Amino acid sequence: MQNYETLVAFVINVMFVTTLGWYLITNLQWYDYRLSRVALKHHKPHWHIIYFIIPFIAYYTTGKYFTIFFLFAYLPAIIIWHKRLDKKLVLTWRVKRFLILLVFLTLFQDMLCTLKDSCAVYGVFIPLALAYIGSYIIEKFLFQVYMKEAKKKLDSMQELEIICITGSYGKTSIKNFVAQILSSKFHVYATPRSVNTLGGIVADVNNNLANDVEMYVCEAGARERGDINKIATFLEPQTVVVGRVGEAHIEYFKSLENIVATKLEIMHSPRLKQAFIHTSVTDEPHEQVTFFGNEIQNLNAGLDGTDFELELNGEILQLHTDVLGAFQSMNIAVAVKIAKSFGLSNEEIVQAVAKLEPVEHRLQLIKAGGKIILDDGYNGNIDGMLEGIRLCSLHKGNKVIVTPGLVESSDALNLKLIHAINEVFDTVIVTGSLNAELFNKNLKVKNKMMLADKSLLTEVLSQQTKAGDIILFANDAPNFI
């Protein structure tokens, strides 16, 4: 009997610690593997109480009844929690290494306790803490190795031109436009999706950058001072872009001045030849800087595309693109200036702009079942969301918006967004709890719905929309936010 109880306690402890570790590493992956952000900046801190703290306390207070609690309460709860996530844990090698280390340490601890009969109860905190510390040390070491390999590869590509783009808004759009336009003349490779951290760029260089690429276009993101500087000194781009700067991620930087200073760290590139900086960032003249943001003329942006004129070296270019959004004309304009600096003719530029493909999930127009869908899920800034709302206002039918509001922003900007929504939409579906109270209090539309998460969204849309409607998905934040 004693041996059976020991075996059950052994197995339950390993399962429990592994489950806690699964919850921990999922949250770490969401927040760039920074424990401080998981603990202090989490958008749903009550999850920590439900799925980590209460089970942890229960383990040490419920005694022999913990097995029942774990098997019939905690384990089912964590499985349901995981299934409802729209951004589930990705089993990268980093995650696998953490989980393997955690299981090994737990088994080692439990076997030692069992053989020596020296533990009143198997430990939980120690294997978790040691696995986190051990994983941190391993990843730091491996990252230095990977970064040296990536740096060696970049150094060997003597003719490679590197273009690096930062800013609060539009980084990914500018990156894609630059890559598409330059591809008409050069062999260009751009970082995939929204890869913009030092770790992501290092992995991209090692795994995806071919040796015959002539131009490498990437974006640089930041959560704190120094992040852009690390990317700039690693890549050493010859051409840099600082797009529009605003209050995105203000909760991390505390002030607009800190955001501007961080974005301008890109100018620290040792091989800098030219910089293109938006007028919202600075107006301080510099011999290597070309300003942009005020050169657009006769802009006409609707649901059929965007037409505008651009003054370039004393000439006026007539440009058309199927890309939606008035603000995209500015992002295209800086891409055109970069293309011109690399020798593309005006005719080549006009043709390349006409062929530009919309950036996925950024005012991407989709027609399905007689409905018009504007997928702006990857756009989380106020200007972009307001442009999506303006485009919807051009539609004569019923208008529906699905949004969690602005994330990592202020109530003032969310109220500005709500006011614009009230002027245009018939139906508003607010997803997530982050801004739910503010929206519920201030929305003045015919029909509003508050969804705690997005699991019921498909069903709700099928009931609330019909052919002829326009549906705007504005800022598709994951439901852990």
C-alpha angles and dihedrals in degrees: 000000000000092000091049092052090047091051092049092049089048094051095042091050093052091047093046096049091046090051092050088048091052090053091046097049091045090057092043090054091052092051101044093265091290111141092197090060092047091051101038108020103039114135093216106035091165086073088068090056094048101040103029118015100042094046089046092053092043091056091062098037108040098058115189090001092066091086090061091045092050099045098040104029117018101035094048090045094053091046091052090045090053094047092053094053115105090198105050128185113284111218098228120164089260090058092044091051091051094049094045091049091047094051092046093050092046093050091047092050094047094046090049091050092047096047094047094036087221104130125082087196132005114257126251107176098050098058090043093050094044092047091051093047093043092047091048092053093045093049092047090052094045091046091055089051092048092046092052089051091049092047091050090051093050091047090053091056095075096172097045115124113209122202116190124190130196138162138117095270136028101016095133094043093051090047092053094045092049091049094047095048095044091046088073088072110014141043099257132183124188129191111262125252112333099330102154110139125099091247092050093048093048091052091046093052092049098043108028113020108101119214093236095057112122099192129030115197119191141156130232123215131184142198097179143014113290097029094103092043091057091052093045094050091046098047098030092204118201092208124041135181129200108194128192115324124209142140097300109139090009090152089067099041098036094209141039089238090060091050092051092047091050094050091049089058085087087077088070091080107132092219098043113154103161138007131196112203129183116237091239089068104052141328095206108129119236129174092235096044129096114186122217138181105082103063100088117110135182094008118190114178121175142140090284095058141279130291124186145147122241126197108221123175092332095314129102116229119203105216134186128182135172087222110114127226132065090233090060089069087070092050090048090048093060090045088054091050090052091048090051091052089057093053106264113151123236090252092052090049095050091049093046093050090051089055096048113131120218115259109252114261092005108107088318109171116222128175116206132159092351091304127117112225123194105197106201094151097133094050113095104162128100097238094051093047092049090052090052089052091049091052091051089052088065090063116093098207134071114312126214129180127194113195145140088210122237118335124211089011140103134279089240092061092044089053089052088052092048091051090054091047091052090056096054118021134079096192129031123190112191114200124202131012100261097095099008096113094048092048095044091053098046107032113108101181131126094252129019129173129189116208117189088206137356099255091103096040097101092051092046093050092050089054098041103041137058141179111301095034124121116220122196118199101199117188107345096210115184115255094250083074 
